[in-house]
Amino acid sequence: MTTRERSSLLMLGTDRYAMRACLEHDIDAVVVWGPGGRDNGFVDVPDGLRVLPVDDHSSAEAIMMALHRAGLVGHRFDGIQTTDEYSLVTAGLLAAHLGCDFLDPGTAAHFRDKSLQKKRVRAAGLKAARVTVIDDVHDVSGLTELPYAKAVLKPIAGAGTTRTSVVESVDELRARSEAYRKARTKQRTFALEEFVTGDEWTADGVLFDGELLFCSLATYGEPCVTQVSAGRPLSLRRFDPDRDKATFDQGVPFVRAALEALGLRNGVFHMELFHDAGTGELAFSECAARRGGVLVHEELQAKFQVNLAESAVLCAVGRRPELRVKTDPRVIGGGFLMGRPGTLVKCPSPAEVNVRPGVLFTRVERAFGTHVDSELANTNQRIAQCLVAADSEAEFASLLDEVRAWFDEQVVVIPDVVTTRELREWRRDTWPEADYGDMSWA
């Protein structure tokens, strides 16, 4: 009797659910761990997995040197897996060198570069915004007018709407350029995209050997750029395949065609689309060859009992995920819990939030003592996130509003003030029962 050799996986970055899947499926995983994740301390590598410390888990050079130091260059890896957007091309280059499975570097580049992926999708006959590439955002003197009446300016290969803004004139573009130049941003190549109106949808799913095994659709409360520019917290609600059958009938074929155009055949994906409510037309926005952030993983587990991270790991080692989809008929989605600007002192624990009406799950992400900015700069800014279930869309929105209002009331922050007197006044107002005033000797 022969025993099956254990699958071996090189994982770039720490993904709590992907690492758990490796342990549950007896996969020998080597986790490449950069200093950002180690110092953050939010996701630790569990016992049973090997750790490969590096200076940068998105650097092929750093990873290759670490593999040599650990004596792993000759090790047989079956595949590479990453949930980190910035590691995709690195993973493709490493896979080619190590002789294991992953996206080829050219396909990976199309999943990173916003201009390349839109060009390829448009060539396949799907609607997508036109893009003008700005080679150096620190110098836009060559543009005398906007190529579009309204445009979105974003890094060519960014993530999480960081440094993404709407511009409506050359003067606004030049102001952004000057601000980035003064800040000495490392991101210099930007995309100037034609502004597309409509509701913003997302698609998340699993592919294996070119077959779309699963696809879920969802909608943001408002488009991400709108929410960030207005300083409003993000929320995402899952469509139901029965209640929203027309949405799936229209959306899934579009998603499948976009994935074919981009060349993805194995793994998980997160795609964003625009839906014009007036015409019913869909337009491609962008797509990532990794699972979505925020609470996408938890939403799919709650709504469909689909473990997206497990699927990613199994696809990475060449195993077909066996999905047993079971749909929860309730309206399910997630939302940000923001709090107030200042230095975070205290906030409700996940257990305290989870007993609120409709809340299924909560993740508190900010450590006490960290600073909460007053201006929302991207979709990664929040204190916590929660998953909510309700019987209707209206109830979902109401329950999410209620838990947000309650959470904000419970959060304690040291405000950004100018004088020590103001800090003393804040302390007296926050803890009136404690007297810290100066006392004279009797």
Secondary structure, DSSP 8 states (H G I E B T S, - for coil): -------EEEEES--HHHHHHHHHTT-EEEEEE-HHHHHH-SS---TTSEEEE-S-TT-HHHHHHHHHHTT-TT---SEEEE--GGGHHHHHHHHHHHT-BS--HHHHHHHH-HHHHHHHHHHTT--B--EEEES-TT--TT-SS-SSSSEEEEETT--TTTT-EEE-SHHHHHHHHHHHHHHT-S---EEEEE---SEEEEEEEEEETTEEEEEEEEEESS-HHHHHHHT---EEEE--TTTTHHHHHHHHHHHHHHHHHHT--SEEEEEEEEE-TTT--EEEEEEESS--STTHHHHHHHHH---HHHHHHHHHTT-----------SEEEEEEE---SEEEEE---HHHHHTSTTEEEEEE---TT-EE-SS--STT--SEEEEEEESSHHHHHHHHHHHHHHHHHH-EEE---SSHHHHHHHHHHH-TT---S-----
